Amino acid sequence: MVKYSADALNETFQALADPTRRAILARLAEGETSATVLAEPFDVSLPAVMKHLRVLEDAGLIIREKEGRVSRCRLNAGPLRNAAEWINPYERFWRTRLGALEVHLRRRHGRHNP
């Protein structure tokens, strides 16, 4: 199993725990944009969105750059890749378990193949 920094994974998962931050990341997956544009769909103030952006930036999930008075944001997928790689063995575990359950149920009900 690949080793990861516990602190980095903790920051990533903490940042991903909030639905607003996940929505921001989903929007940034479409491309770079300003903090103001990111704030538009949310029923919260721009300062509240800026706090979410700070959490995402601290976790390394986004990169923010100032262009004059405009704060531009873009996705940094590296920490997401690390989180996915950490989760992957558990996905394989559940896929194996569900496959075994399917075989058991097919045998129990007299069906051997789909």
N, C-alpha and C positions, 0 to 999 in steps of 0.2 A: 504494500500500500504506500502511496506517495505521502510524504510528510509535509505538513503545512504549518505555518505559524498559527498557533492557537489564537493569539491576539487578532491577527488579520482575519481569520475565519469568524471570530466572535463579532468583530466590527461589521463584516459583510452581512452576517445573518441578522444582527441588530438593525442595520440599515434596511434590510429587506423585510423586516417584520411589520413595517408601516405601509398601509395600502396607498397612501399618497406618494410615498417615495417609490413604490413599485410602479405606480402610474407614471411618475416622472421618468423613470428609467425606460419604460415602454415607449414613451414619446421620444426620448433621446435615441432610442434604437432606430428611429426613422431618420435621424440626422441632427446635426448641431442646431441650436436655437438659443434665443435670449431667455434670461430668467423671467422677464415680463411675459413673454409668450407662453412659457411653461406654466405660469401662474394663472393664466386666463380660465382654464376649465374648472378651477377649484373655487369653492365657496369659502376661501380664507384670504387673509390679507397678504400682500406681497412680502412683508416682513416674516410672516409665518412660512411662506414658501422658501424664503431665503434661509431660514433655519433648517428646513428639510434639505436644501441644497448643501448646506454646510456639513450635515451628517453624511450625506452621500459622498461629498468631497473628502471628508476625513477618513471614510472607509475606502477611498481610492476608486470608487465606482464612477465618479465623474471628474472631468477636468474643467475648471472654470478659468476664464481669462477675461480681463477687463479691456474693453475697447472704448476709451473715453468714459462715459457714464453708463455704458451698456455692459452687462455681465453676460458673456456668451458661455454656453455649456455644451459639452459633448460627453458621450458615453465612453467609459474605459472598461472594457469587458473582461480584462484580466482577472480581477477578483471574482467575477461571476463564473469564469472557467474553473478557477480553483475550488469554488463552492460546489459546482457540478461534479468535478472529479472526486470530491470528498463524499458526495451523496451517491455516486454511481455504484459502489459495492452494495449499498442497501437496495437500490433498484434491482440489481441482479438477484439479490436474496429474495425479494418479493416476487419477481418474475418466476424464479425456480419454484417457490412455494405454491404460487397460483397454478403453475403448470402441473405440479404434482396433484393438486386438488382437482384439476380438470380431469386428469387420468383416472383418479379414484372415482369421481362421479360418473364418468363414462362407463367404467367397469361395473359400477353398482347398478346402473340403469341399462346394462347390456349393450352399450354402444362402444365400439372400439376405435373408430376413426370418424372424423367429421364428414 
